[in-house]
């Protein structure tokens, strides 16, 4: 079955479906990131002023810009295969892929570093005044430095060319000439270091949380520590941050790693165009998936899920009256979703107002509020 294309004449239905794929990906990425930015913008003031959510918003804006700048060129090239044969457009398309791929990795690594400092080095976190303004300055530094680094191919350090599929442009990563090869190695090494750094920081954060949770659970309860430990138990904000960080890291690294692997592979062995095309397609899915992490893991939904899980556990423990009489029994500490009292000391968690008096009778309402 054939349909008429005004540019290239008759095309098959399968080709028409393939040509429609970039349009759907463009729409999905643009709409999803717009919704994510709106969701982040209407969040509570304490969240909007935090460094972590400033970086999250920066990642959403980066994904939106990458989708809106790169996808139109891809769609135009599907309509007219001669579009990317223009060397300037080809270099621009290559720059977009280099820049937004590296910037996404840098921001997710910065998010992991922010959580590491907040949880494992709270005094350094406070001394450096890591807040919204600090995160904005760091995002600006990332953008400026990466623009310069990704413009080096256009300045003569490498050369951008249309890849064998004819649908995208990238640096000539198969050349073994010293200068182009050195840039490919630099880009690959920087990307690999960001990936490894993100993995190490996430493991360090999760390990510190589990260790502190275990220590807090084993610590004896005193009157002086009751209020502070209840605040550590009752806040879902920190748990949500870790959930957003880990989920986003998994998505970004899974989508970016194949392209980095192919970059090193093309320097050491013969080129496999199909593998290169698959790697860039996987990377292009990243800005479509990222925004739905922020949307689905928003705090209201996260609190509702935590409340349901707590309700299920309380039902299963209804046969144990000793546990019900003591809200701060060590068993409750072991099953809590918020892991450390150290978070509270770092002032990164949701805090109860000083004017509210804590008693066992109003404990549940304070937790829910």
C-alpha positions in Angstrom: 0.0 0.0 0.0 1.4 3.4 -1.0 0.7 7.0 -0.1 1.7 10.2 -1.9 4.5 12.4 -0.5 4.6 15.9 -2.0 8.4 16.0 -1.7 9.6 12.6 -2.7 6.7 11.0 -4.6 5.2 7.6 -3.6 6.3 6.2 -0.2 5.2 3.1 1.5 2.9 3.1 4.6 5.8 1.8 6.7 7.9 4.7 5.7 5.1 7.1 6.6 4.9 5.5 10.0 8.7 5.9 10.5 8.5 9.5 9.4 5.8 10.1 12.0 8.0 8.7 14.9 10.1 11.9 15.3 6.9 14.0 15.4 5.5 11.9 18.2 8.8 11.9 20.1 9.0 15.7 19.7 5.5 16.2 21.0 6.0 13.7 23.9 9.2 15.4 25.0 7.9 19.0 24.7 4.6 18.4 26.4 6.1 16.2 29.1 8.8 18.7 30.0 6.3 21.6 30.0 4.1 19.7 32.4 7.1 18.9 34.6 8.2 22.5 34.7 4.7 23.6 35.7 4.5 21.0 38.4 7.9 22.1 39.8 6.9 25.8 39.6 3.7 25.4 41.7 5.5 23.3 44.4 5.8 24.7 47.9 8.2 27.6 48.5 10.6 25.6 50.6 11.0 23.1 47.7 11.4 25.8 45.1 14.1 27.5 47.2 16.2 24.3 47.6 19.3 23.6 45.6 18.1 20.1 44.7 14.8 21.1 43.1 16.6 24.0 41.3 18.8 21.4 39.6 15.8 19.2 38.8 14.1 22.2 37.2 17.3 23.0 35.3 17.4 19.4 34.0 13.7 19.7 32.8 14.5 23.0 31.1 17.6 21.4 29.5 15.5 18.5 28.2 12.9 20.9 26.8 15.5 23.0 25.0 17.2 19.9 23.6 13.8 18.6 22.3 12.7 21.9 20.8 16.0 22.6 19.0 17.1 19.1 17.8 13.8 17.5 16.9 12.7 20.1 14.3 16.0 19.5 12.3 15.4 15.7 12.5 11.8 16.1 11.3 12.9 18.5 8.5 15.5 16.0 7.4 12.9 13.2 7.2 10.8 15.5 4.9 13.9 16.5 2.8 17.0 14.3 3.1 19.2 17.2 1.8 18.7 19.3 4.9 21.6 17.9 6.9 23.9 18.0 3.9 24.3 21.7 4.6 27.6 21.7 6.6 26.5 24.5 8.9 23.2 22.8 9.8 25.1 19.5 10.2 27.6 21.1 12.6 24.7 22.7 14.5 22.9 19.4 14.8 26.1 17.7 16.0 26.7 20.5 18.6 23.1 20.0 19.9 23.6 16.3 20.4 27.0 16.8 22.0 25.9 19.6 24.3 22.6 18.3 25.6 24.0 14.8 26.1 26.9 16.1 28.2 24.8 18.7 30.0 22.2 16.2 31.1 25.0 14.0 32.6 26.5 17.0 34.4 23.3 18.1 36.0 22.4 14.6 37.2 25.9 14.3 38.7 25.4 17.7 40.3 22.2 16.5 41.8 23.9 13.4 43.3 26.7 15.6 44.6 24.2 18.0 46.3 22.5 15.1 48.1 25.9 13.7 49.1 27.0 17.0 50.7 23.6 17.5 52.4 23.5 14.0 54.0 27.1 13.0 54.4 28.8 16.4 54.9 26.1 18.7 56.4 28.6 21.2 57.9 30.3 21.6 54.5 26.8 22.0 53.0 26.0 24.8 55.3 29.4 26.5 55.1 29.2 26.6 51.3 25.7 27.9 51.5 24.3 25.4 49.0 21.0 27.0 48.2 18.9 28.0 45.2 21.3 30.8 44.2 24.3 28.5 44.4 22.5 25.9 42.2 21.6 28.6 39.6 25.2 29.8 39.5 26.4 26.2 39.1 23.9 25.6 36.2 25.2 28.7 34.5 28.8 27.4 34.8 27.7 24.1 33.4 26.1 25.8 30.4 29.0 28.1 29.6 31.7 25.5 30.0 29.8 22.9 27.9 29.0 25.4 25.2 32.7 26.1 24.8 33.7 22.4 25.0 31.1 21.3 22.4 32.0 24.2 20.0 35.5 22.8 19.7 34.6 20.6 16.7 33.3 23.7 14.8 36.5 25.5 15.6 38.5 22.8 13.8 39.4 20.3 16.5 37.1 17.7 14.9 34.7 17.6 12.0 30.9 17.0 12.0 29.4 14.8 9.3 26.2 13.1 8.3 26.2 9.6 9.7 25.6 6.6 7.4 21.8 6.4 8.0 21.5 10.0 6.8 19.2 11.0 9.6 21.7 12.6 12.1 25.0 14.4 12.3 27.8 13.8 14.8 31.5 14.2 15.1 33.6 11.9 12.9 34.4 9.5 15.6 35.9 6.9 13.3 39.0 8.9 12.3 42.3 8.0 13.8 44.0 11.3 13.1 45.5 12.8 16.3 43.4 15.9 16.7 39.9 14.5 15.9 40.7 11.4 17.9 41.9 13.4 20.9 38.6 15.3 21.0 36.6 12.1 20.8 38.7 10.7 23.6 38.2 13.8 25.7 34.4 13.8 25.2 34.2 10.1 26.0 36.4 10.4 29.1 34.4 13.4 30.5 31.1 11.5 29.9 32.5 8.4 31.5 33.7 10.3 34.6 30.3 11.9 35.0 28.6 8.5 34.8 31.0 6.9 37.3 30.8 9.9 39.6 27.0 9.7 39.6 27.0 6.0 40.4 29.6 6.4 43.2 27.8 9.4 44.8 24.4 7.6 44.6 25.9 4.5 46.3 27.5 6.7 48.9 24.2 8.4 49.7 22.2 5.2 49.9 24.9 3.5 52.0 25.0 6.5 54.4 21.2 6.5 54.7 21.0 2.8 55.5 23.9 3.0 58.0 22.3 6.0 59.8 19.0 4.3 59.8 20.4 1.3 61.5 22.2 3.4 64.1 19.1 5.4 64.8 17.0 2.3 65.2 19.4 0.8 67.7 19.7 4.1 69.8 17.8 4.1 73.1 14.8 6.4 73.3 14.9 9.3 75.8 12.5 12.2 76.4 14.9 14.7 74.9 15.2 12.7 71.7 11.5 11.9 71.2 10.5 15.1 69.3 13.7 15.1 67.1 13.4 11.5 66.2 9.7 11.9 65.4 10.5 14.7 63.0 13.1 12.5 61.3 10.4 9.8 61.0 7.5 11.9 59.9 9.0 13.7 56.9 8.6 12.3 53.4 10.5 15.1 51.7 13.9 13.6 51.9 12.8 10.2 50.9 11.1 11.7 47.8 14.4 13.6 46.9 16.3 10.3 47.0 13.6 8.5 45.0 13.7 11.3 42.3 17.5 11.2 42.3 17.9 7.5 42.0 15.2 7.0 39.4 16.4 9.9 37.3 20.0 8.7 37.5 19.0 5.2 36.3 17.1 6.7 33.3 19.8 9.2 32.3 22.7 6.7 32.7 20.8 4.0 30.9 20.1 6.3 27.9 23.5 7.9 27.8 25.8 5.0 28.4 25.3 3.3 24.9 26.4 6.4 23.1 29.5 6.7 25.2 30.3 3.0 24.7 29.9 3.4 20.9 32.2 6.5 21.0 35.1 4.4 22.4 34.2 1.4 20.2 34.5 3.4 17.0 37.9 4.6 18.1 39.2 1.0 18.6 37.4 -1.1 16.0 35.5 -0.9 12.7 32.3 1.2 12.7 28.9 -0.5 13.0 26.4 2.1 11.7 23.4 0.2 13.0 24.8 0.2 16.6 25.5 3.9 16.3 22.0 4.6 15.2 20.5 2.5 18.0 22.7 4.3 20.6 21.5 7.8 19.4 17.9 6.6 19.4 18.2 5.4 23.0 19.7 8.7 24.0 16.9 10.6 22.3 14.3 8.8 24.6 15.9 10.3 27.7 14.2 13.8 27.5 10.9 12.0 27.0 11.2 9.8 30.1 12.8 12.3 32.5 9.8 14.7 33.1 7.4 11.8 34.0 9.7 11.0 36.9 9.1 14.4 38.4 5.4 14.2 37.6 4.8 10.7 39.0 7.0 11.2 42.0 5.6 14.5 43.1 5.2 14.9 46.8 1.4 14.7 47.1 1.4 11.3 45.4 4.5 10.1 47.3 2.8 11.0 50.7 -0.3 9.1 49.6 1.7 6.0 48.8 3.6 6.2 52.1 0.3 6.6 54.0 -1.1 3.5 52.4 2.0 1.5 53.1 2.0 2.6 56.8 -1.7 1.8 57.0 -1.1 -1.7 55.7 1.7 -2.3 58.2 -0.4 -1.0 61.1 -3.1 -3.4 60.2 -0.7 -6.4 60.2 0.6 -5.4 63.6 -2.9 -4.9 65.1 -2.5 -8.2 67.1 0.5 -6.7 69.0 -0.8 -4.3 71.7 2.6 -3.6 73.1 3.7 -2.1 69.8 0.6 0.1 69.6 1.2 1.5 73.1 4.6 2.7 72.3 4.9 4.9 69.2 8.6 5.0 69.4 9.3 1.3 69.7 12.6 0.3 67.9 10.6 -1.8 65.5 8.9 1.3 64.2 12.3 2.9 63.6 13.4 -0.1 61.5 10.4 0.1 59.3 10.4 3.9 58.8 10.7 5.4 55.3 13.0 8.2 56.4 16.3 7.0 57.4 18.4 9.4 59.4 18.4 12.0 62.1 21.4 13.5 60.4 19.1 14.9 57.7 17.3 16.9 60.4 20.5 18.4 61.7 21.4 19.5 58.1 18.1 21.5 57.9 17.2 19.9 54.7 14.0 18.2 55.8 10.5 19.5 56.4 10.5 20.8 60.0 7.7 21.2 62.5 6.9 24.8 63.6 8.5 25.7 66.9 5.2 26.9 68.3 3.5 23.5 67.9 3.7 21.3 71.0 4.4 17.7 70.3 2.4 15.0 72.2 1.6 11.4 71.4 -2.0 12.5 70.9 -1.2 14.9 68.0 1.6 12.8 66.6 -0.4 11.4 63.7 -1.8 14.8 62.7 1.7 16.4 62.8 3.0 13.6 60.6 0.3 14.1 58.0 0.6 17.9 58.0 
